[in-house]
């Protein structure tokens, strides 16, 4: 069990609840599966077969979720996932590479790279008159 704490969820009221891993996975299974749609789209756009992928590097905090890892490993036919890099740091590395590309000051190796944003935009909520 883990605790969910959301400060000021509604009209200043805080929300606290306990949730099991199984319940969390059940509630989010459709979202987790939709992540595979993004992976499939990337492979299609690159005209690449998933069997030709040499390494699957996990990027972003959500890749720490065991169910996400399980689904990715199944999608890639049991291929071992690369967990040697911190997923949150990998996002920062990508941002640094993009900054070097945009500035034109990176090495020749950097200039030949292309960073693609393949994640969905984050949606926020606000009530009238608030940010």
Secondary structure, 3 states (H helix, E strand, C coil): CEEEEEEEEECCEEEEEEECHHHHHHHHHHHHHHHHHHHHHHHHHCCCCHHHCCCEECCCHHHHCHHHHHHHHHHCCCCCEECCCCHHHHHHHHHHHHHHHHHCCCCHHHHCCCCCCCCCCCCCCCCCCCC
